[in-house]
Amino acid sequence: MKTLYSAKVTTEGGRKGRTTSDDGILDLQLSMPKSLGGEGGEHTNPEQLFAAGYSACFGSALEMIAKNANVDLGDYSVTVKIDLEQNDDKEMDLSAVIDVYIPEIEVEKGEDLINEAHEVCPYSRATRDNIDVTLNLLIDED
């Protein structure tokens, strides 16, 4: 396998710590969400960072699929919601909901594009059969 890019990030202090990339571009204070017993506040958390990466990556995969199909996505958007859940065994799990808005597209074509993007997106491939992922095409209501 040929490595195209490597990201290296170090976090000190876990969910209440600081996370920094080796190039200094990423330098963020983390905080524990109130729902997990933390103070909440103005700082990010691992689930938000994962959702940000997943939505950007999925959007790029969607662009590639659309380009190959000669489809104009217009002003599309990808929103990813990551849920941290506790299963019946009291273990922590993640799930994802991916909402894709593609204006002025036929539902069947939009669903095909989203499903194809889900097949090639590296985040989707990495999480396949590991977390529940729900794909949604958002449409304009007439």
C-alpha positions as CSV (number, residue, x, y, z in Angstrom):
1,M,0.0,0.0,0.0
2,K,1.3,3.5,-0.9
3,T,0.8,6.1,1.8
4,L,-0.5,9.4,0.3
5,Y,-0.7,11.4,3.5
6,S,-0.1,11.0,7.2
7,A,-1.6,13.0,10.0
8,K,0.0,12.8,13.5
9,V,-1.9,14.1,16.5
10,T,-1.1,13.8,20.2
11,T,-3.6,14.3,23.0
12,E,-2.6,14.8,26.5
13,G,-5.2,14.6,29.3
14,G,-7.8,12.5,27.5
15,R,-11.2,14.1,27.0
16,K,-10.3,17.1,29.2
17,G,-6.9,17.6,27.7
18,R,-5.3,19.3,24.7
19,T,-4.9,17.8,21.2
20,T,-2.2,19.0,18.9
21,S,-0.9,18.0,15.5
22,D,2.8,17.6,14.8
23,D,2.7,20.5,12.4
24,G,1.0,22.8,14.9
25,I,-2.0,23.5,12.7
26,L,-4.4,21.7,15.0
27,D,-4.1,22.9,18.6
28,L,-7.3,22.5,20.5
29,Q,-8.5,22.3,24.1
30,L,-10.9,19.5,24.7
31,S,-13.7,19.3,27.2
32,M,-16.1,16.7,28.5
33,P,-19.7,17.2,27.4
34,K,-22.1,17.9,30.2
35,S,-24.1,14.8,29.2
36,L,-20.9,12.7,30.1
37,G,-20.5,14.4,33.4
38,G,-18.2,17.2,32.2
39,E,-18.4,21.0,32.4
40,G,-19.2,21.3,28.7
41,G,-18.2,24.8,27.5
42,E,-16.6,26.2,24.5
43,H,-14.2,23.4,23.6
44,T,-14.5,20.5,21.2
45,N,-14.6,16.8,21.9
46,P,-13.6,13.6,20.1
47,E,-17.1,13.0,18.7
48,Q,-17.2,16.5,17.1
49,L,-13.7,16.0,15.6
50,F,-14.8,12.6,14.2
51,A,-18.0,14.0,12.7
52,A,-16.0,16.9,11.1
53,G,-13.5,14.5,9.5
54,Y,-16.3,12.1,8.4
55,S,-18.4,14.8,6.8
56,A,-15.5,16.4,4.9
57,C,-14.3,13.0,3.7
58,F,-17.8,11.9,2.7
59,G,-18.3,15.1,0.8
60,S,-15.1,14.6,-1.2
61,A,-16.1,11.0,-2.0
62,L,-19.5,12.4,-3.1
63,E,-17.8,15.0,-5.4
64,M,-15.7,12.3,-7.0
65,I,-18.7,10.0,-7.7
66,A,-20.7,12.9,-9.0
67,K,-17.9,14.1,-11.3
68,N,-17.6,10.6,-12.7
69,A,-21.3,10.5,-13.3
70,N,-21.4,14.0,-14.9
71,V,-23.7,15.2,-12.1
72,D,-23.7,18.8,-10.8
73,L,-24.1,18.7,-7.0
74,G,-24.8,22.4,-6.7
75,D,-24.5,23.8,-3.2
76,Y,-24.6,20.4,-1.5
77,S,-23.8,19.8,2.1
78,V,-23.0,16.8,4.3
79,T,-23.9,16.7,8.0
80,V,-22.6,13.9,10.2
81,K,-24.1,13.3,13.6
82,I,-22.0,11.0,15.8
83,D,-23.6,9.4,18.8
84,L,-21.7,8.0,21.7
85,E,-23.9,5.2,23.1
86,Q,-23.7,2.6,25.9
87,N,-24.7,-0.9,24.8
88,D,-26.4,-3.6,26.9
89,D,-23.0,-4.8,28.1
90,K,-22.2,-1.2,29.4
91,E,-19.6,-0.8,26.7
92,M,-19.3,2.4,24.7
93,D,-20.2,2.3,21.0
94,L,-20.5,4.9,18.2
95,S,-23.1,5.4,15.6
96,A,-23.4,7.8,12.7
97,V,-26.2,9.5,10.8
98,I,-25.1,11.1,7.5
99,D,-27.5,13.7,6.1
100,V,-26.7,14.7,2.6
101,Y,-28.5,17.7,1.0
102,I,-28.2,17.9,-2.8
103,P,-30.5,20.6,-4.2
104,E,-32.6,19.9,-7.3
105,I,-31.7,16.3,-7.7
106,E,-34.0,13.4,-8.4
107,V,-34.4,11.2,-5.3
108,E,-33.3,8.0,-7.0
109,K,-30.1,9.6,-8.5
110,G,-29.3,11.3,-5.2
111,E,-29.7,8.0,-3.3
112,D,-27.4,6.2,-5.9
113,L,-24.7,8.9,-5.5
114,I,-24.8,8.7,-1.7
115,N,-24.7,4.9,-1.7
116,E,-21.7,4.9,-4.1
117,A,-19.9,7.6,-2.0
118,H,-20.5,5.4,1.1
119,E,-18.7,2.5,-0.7
120,V,-15.6,4.6,-1.5
121,C,-15.3,7.0,1.4
122,P,-12.3,6.0,3.6
123,Y,-14.2,6.8,6.8
124,S,-17.2,4.7,5.6
125,R,-14.8,1.9,4.7
126,A,-13.0,2.1,8.0
127,T,-16.2,2.0,10.0
128,R,-18.1,-0.6,7.9
129,D,-19.5,-3.4,10.0
130,N,-18.1,-1.7,13.1
131,I,-20.6,1.0,13.8
132,D,-24.2,1.6,12.7
133,V,-24.3,4.2,9.9
134,T,-27.6,5.7,8.5
135,L,-27.6,7.5,5.2
136,N,-30.2,10.1,4.5
137,L,-30.9,12.2,1.4
138,L,-32.5,15.5,2.4
139,I,-34.8,16.9,-0.2
140,D,-36.6,20.2,-0.6
141,E,-40.3,20.1,0.2
142,D,-42.5,21.7,-2.4
